[in-house]
Amino acid sequence: MSAVCRTCGAPLSNDEIGLYKKLVSRRAEDFLCIRCLAETFSCDEALLREKIKQFKESGCMLFV
């Protein structure tokens, strides 16, 4: 079974799971989709997508 957002139930991508682990907790076992995470942090989804790109480019192993 694939992971889903704990708030809205949307299916999660590996990038969304990696972002949640990077920004919130590496030990997390449930996650938020990018939309719900943006609402939680009061920021734009575009900012979070840019952070994913930066983490990938820096070689972060959560975004392989």
C-alpha positions as CSV (number, residue, x, y, z in Angstrom):
1,M,0.0,0.0,0.0
2,S,1.4,3.4,-0.9
3,A,1.6,6.3,1.5
4,V,-1.2,8.9,1.7
5,C,-1.4,12.3,3.2
6,R,-2.6,12.1,6.8
7,T,-4.8,15.2,6.4
8,C,-6.5,14.9,3.0
9,G,-5.7,11.3,1.9
10,A,-4.0,12.3,-1.3
11,P,-1.4,9.7,-2.6
12,L,2.2,10.9,-1.8
13,S,5.2,11.0,-4.1
14,N,8.6,10.0,-2.9
15,D,9.6,13.7,-3.1
16,E,6.7,14.6,-0.8
17,I,7.8,12.0,1.8
18,G,11.4,13.1,1.5
19,L,10.5,16.8,2.0
20,Y,8.4,16.0,5.0
21,K,11.3,14.0,6.5
22,K,13.8,16.7,5.7
23,L,11.7,19.6,7.1
24,V,9.7,17.9,10.0
25,S,11.2,14.6,11.2
26,R,13.3,11.9,9.7
27,R,11.5,9.5,12.0
28,A,8.1,10.3,10.7
29,E,5.8,7.4,9.8
30,D,2.9,9.5,8.5
31,F,3.2,12.5,6.2
32,L,1.6,15.5,4.6
33,C,1.2,16.1,0.9
34,I,2.9,19.3,-0.5
35,R,-0.4,21.2,-0.4
36,C,-1.1,20.4,3.3
37,L,2.5,21.0,4.2
38,A,2.4,24.4,2.5
39,E,-0.7,25.2,4.5
40,T,1.0,24.0,7.8
41,F,4.0,26.2,7.1
42,S,1.9,29.1,5.7
43,C,3.9,29.2,2.5
44,D,3.4,28.6,-1.3
45,E,3.6,25.2,-2.8
46,A,6.1,26.7,-5.3
47,L,8.5,27.4,-2.5
48,L,8.4,23.8,-1.3
49,R,8.9,22.5,-4.9
50,E,11.9,24.8,-5.2
51,K,13.3,23.3,-1.9
52,I,12.8,19.8,-3.3
53,K,14.9,20.9,-6.3
54,Q,17.6,22.4,-4.1
55,F,17.8,19.3,-1.9
56,K,18.1,17.0,-5.0
57,E,20.8,19.2,-6.5
58,S,22.7,19.2,-3.2
59,G,22.7,15.3,-3.2
60,C,20.4,14.8,-0.2
61,M,19.8,11.1,0.1
62,L,16.1,11.6,0.9
63,F,15.5,12.6,-2.7
64,V,17.1,9.8,-4.7
